[in-house]
Amino acid sequence: MHEGRAGTVHQEGLRVLPWKQGTQPLMLAPMQGLTNRGLRNLFIDLVRPDVVFTEYLQVKAVGRNLVSQNDQVEVAEANPSVPLVVQLIGAEAESLLAAAELVQELGAKHLNINLGCPYGRMGKKAAGGALLKDPKGLATLLETVRPRIWGSFSLKVRAGFNHPSELFSLLNLFENCGIDFLVVHSRTVAQRYSGMADHHITAEVVRRTSLPVIANGDIFSAADGWRVLDDTQADGLMLGRGAIGDPLLFKRLRGSHPAESSLTERRSELHGYLRELISIYQTLFCGEQQALSKIKEILAFIHDPELSREIRQLQKTKSISRFLKRLESFL
């Protein structure tokens, strides 16, 4: 892995980043329904990502429980040595400002606005990726929120709504509003989750902006990650589906674990990962079936052809005891 670009300076002084400047961070992506505090804490214990993100916290209208009580619990940093970025999604500038102040009072040090969710509406107003179609409204939102953020303020964006030119046209706005870094998922909003991530777009964003850029999308192996870094010259990587299926992807990219594991090694790795996670989920969630449902969501991201039969068997289990018994067949 090459060294990241040094952070630059904006109006308020040195750019604030949740990672050490000059290093190249590997981040755990925010994934709705998946990257809860239990999974984040396990990743911190296993592979220590440089930065972790909450799932997005939905911001409601002012005066009606801006952020749910369950989401407020997610804001606390479990391990101060691994920065936690709190991601917000909302439709109104004033509501997002009030939510940003609330989560900072609860301990959040780094905030991110979701401009990538392809299902971006809250009520009748645009949110998430849909905001990319409304540059004027987006400018108002960022100009309202940015001055009240104490730590880093970042955006997770798609490659435009319908076309990358829509993202390129917003880069000056992002810089002028004092954004600290961008996470670029190189699909358009209209693509949702279809097709392949186009990291030529990521490379073009890197070329056009002085902001640190984190590349995200279709990084499933160490070879994928190294190629994206070389091709885009991005400042770091955000790992989502690839890491959920293989947490050791973080170590593989750092060179502290083999880039590929043998089938026997992979069985052992998955056994330890899933056994620890089901134990955490039994504590975190209410009831056996909810914990089992959550672990099955993880199984959907494990795509080892040699283990497809065993994974299907785990997906069919109806009790945790049966799940654990079948998991033992991995050894």
Number of C-alpha atoms within 10 A of each C-alpha: 14 14 14 20 18 16 19 14 14 16 10 9 9 11 21 22 17 21 15 13 17 13 16 21 20 25 27 27 25 23 15 12 11 20 21 18 21 19 17 23 18 16 22 18 11 14 14 22 21 22 19 27 25 27 23 22 24 20 24 20 20 15 8 9 11 20 22 13 9 9 15 14 12 21 22 18 21 15 13 8 11 17 21 26 25 27 23 23 25 28 25 20 19 16 20 26 20 19 25 28 16 15 23 20 10 15 11 22 21 23 25 24 23 26 27 29 20 18 14 20 17 17 10 7 12 20 27 25 27 23 26 24 15 13 15 11 16 23 17 14 21 22 17 15 21 19 13 14 16 15 18 19 29 25 21 22 26 32 29 28 24 16 15 18 12 18 21 17 12 15 18 13 17 21 16 13 21 22 22 25 25 23 27 28 24 25 29 24 25 17 16 15 12 9 9 11 19 15 24 13 22 29 20 14 25 21 14 12 15 17 26 24 25 26 31 27 26 22 22 18 20 21 13 14 26 16 15 23 22 12 13 21 21 27 27 27 26 27 26 23 20 22 21 24 19 21 23 27 25 27 18 20 20 15 12 10 13 14 15 14 13 9 13 10 13 17 19 15 17 19 18 15 17 18 15 13 19 22 14 17 21 18 12 14 14 10 11 16 14 14 21 21 13 17 23 19 14 17 16 14 15 18 14 14 8 10 14 12 11 13 20 13 12 22 18 11 16 13 14 18 11 12 20 16 13 15 20 13 11 19 13
